[in-house]
Amino acid sequence: MASQSPTIPADRDRLGLMKVGRQVRERLAANPTAYRVPSEEVELWAIGDFMSPAECQKMRDLIDATAKPSVVFDLDYSSGYRTSYSGNVDANDPFVKKISRRIDDLLDIESSFGETIQGQRYMPGQEFQPHHDWFHPDTTYWELEMNRGGQRSITAMAFLNHVEGGGTTDFTELGISIEPKPGVLLVWNNAKPDGITNPATIHAGRPVTAGSKYIITKWYRTKAWY
């Protein structure tokens, strides 16, 4: 096995990442609607028509009602690193609960492992620069997050509208660029099959050049999140 960077503990939450990753891998392998994106470096799937046009519209309305300038834990909007607007939609809303449970069931993950669904809205010029969804230890929030649910294991992200220009989701080290298509759900494993967090999952929300872009994201941990 290749040596790990000394700043990233190779074994932190490793067993949990292996377990959740294996569950999702087996679940989606048995699902004919789940398309495995060809890559030897990352486990990435796309599921078409996961949300209907009416559901996408309803979720966009909820995002518009809650969106505020985005932050990235210890970075604020003014840094320019993430210039979208975002907000956690009401987890107790029956519609949100329905969509959230649908994602849980698709992936075969305990509902308690999932964070609250976050909605994001990008207008022309707005973006989210390359980043990982998993937590890095050299941050102010490392111990807090690791103690309130553990490492982020799986990311599930749904596109909610057609984008007139730009707004692709790019896995920057892999040359994979995914165009937003309404109702499509992307799912990826933030770790390798051996449970080590995967640097190749670095990705970016490229700037919107025309129109707007709406997505929802749900992150899963290695144990119950609170």
N, C-alpha and C positions, 0 to 999 in steps of 0.2 A: 504493500500500500504506500502511496506517495505520502511524504511527510506533510503535516499541516502547518499553516502559519501559526506562530506562537501567540498571535493575538486572538485566534479563534479556537477555543477548546474543542478538540475533536470529539470528545465523548460527552459533552454536555447535552443531556436529553436524547442521547443516541438511541437508546432502546425504544423510547416513545416515538421518535421519528421513524424508526424502522417499522414499528407496529402499525402506525397510522398509514404510512406509505404503502405497506403491503396490503392493508385492507382496501385502500382506494384502487391500487393497481389491479387487484383481483376482481373488484366490483366492476370497474370500467372495462376490463378485458372481456367480461361476460355480457356487456351491454352493446348490442349492435349499432346503437345510435351514437356511440362515443367513438370519435375518430382520433386515433393516435397520430399526432403530428410527427413526421419522420425526423428523428434526432437521436443520436447516441449519447448526447450530453445532458439532456433534460427530459423528464417525463411530463409531457404536455398533451392535453386532450382538448378537443372541441366538440360540443354537443349542439347541434342545430335545433332551432324551434323550441328551445327550452322555456321561453316565455312568449306568450301570444302578443300581437300588436296592442290589444287593449290593456294587457298587463304592463307592457312597456310604457304606455302612455300614463297609466296610473302611477307607476313608480317615478316617472319623470316629474309628475305633479308633486309628489311627496318630496322629491329632491329640491325642487324649486322652493318649497315651503320651509326647508330646513338648512339649505346650503349657506355656508359662511366661508370666508377665506381659509384655505387649507393650511394645516400645519403638519410637520413630520416630527412628532414627539418633541425634540429639542431645537427644531428649526421653525421659524415663523414665516409667514407669507412674504414678508419683505425681503427675505433672502433670495427670492427668485427661483429657488430649487423646485418648488411645487406651487404653481400659480393658478391651479384650479380652485373651484369652490366645492366644498364637501360638507357632509353632515351625516350623523347616524340617524337613520329613519327610525320611527317609533317601533321598538321591538314588540310592543303589546298590541299594535294595530293588527286586526285579524288578517288583512291582506298581506302584510309584511310577514306575519307568522306563517302563512301558507307558503309563500315563496321560500322562506328560510327553511322550513321543514322539507320542502321539495329538494333543496340542495342537499340537506342532511341525508335524505333517503337515497338520492342518486349516488352519493359517495360512501354510504354505509358508515357514517361517523356519528357518534353520540351528539345529540343537540347541545349538550352542555359544553362540548369542546369548542363550539363556534362563537366567535365574537359577534357583536351586533352588526347587522348589515350596514355598510357605509355607502352612501350615494355620492357620486362626483359629477360635477358639471364643468365642462371646458368650453370657453368661448374663444374666438379668434386670438391667436397669440399665446394662449395658455397651454401649459405643458406640465409634465412631471418628469424631471431628469432621471437618468439611469440610477437604479436603486435595487436593493434586495428587499423582499418582504420579511425575511427572517432577521432576527435580532443579532446585532453585533455587540460583543462584550465591552468594547471601548466607547460606551455611550452612557449618558446620565441615567437612562431608564433600564439598563440591562438587568440589574438584580430585581427591581420592581416587577418587570414583566415576566421574568423567569419564575418568580414566586407567585404569580397570579394566573397561572395557566400553562407556563412553560413555553418552549420555542414554538414559533409558527411553523406548522407542518405543511398544510395545504392551502393554496389560494384558489378561490372560485370567483370569477369575474364575468358579469353578463353585460353585453352591449345592449343599449336601449333605444338607439335611433340610428338612422342613416346620417353619416357625416358628409357634408358637401365637399370638404377638402381637408386633407391632413388627418391628424388624430389617430394614426396607427399605433398599435402596441408592438414595440420592437424588442426582441431579445437580442441585445446589442452585441454580445460576443458570439452569437450563433448565426447571425445573418437571417433571422426569422422576423418577418414583418407581417402583422396580422391586421387586415382592414376591418374596421367596425361593421358588423352586420346585425341588425336588430334581432334580438331574441337569442343570439348565440351565446352560449356559456363556455368560457375557457376555464380549464382546471389544470393546475400544475403542482408538482411535488417540489417543495422548497429544499428537499434533501435528496441525496443519492440513495439508492436502495440499501446501502450499508449504514444509513442513518447519519451520515456526515452532511452538514449544511452545504448546499451546492452553489459555488460562486457563479456557475454558468446560468443561474436563474436571474441574473441581473437584467432588468428590463426598463423600458421608458414609455411614457405616454407622450408621443410626439406632438408638437404644437398643432393646434387646429388652425387651418388657414382660411376656412370659410364655413359658415354655419355654426353648429354647436355639437358637442359630444356629451352623452350621458351614459354612465355606467354604474353598476353596483358591484361592490366587492365584499366577500365574506371570507375572513381568515379563520383557520382552524388551528388550535393548539394541540399539544401532546397530552393534555389532561384538562379537567374541567376549568373553564375560564370564569373569572368574576371581576 
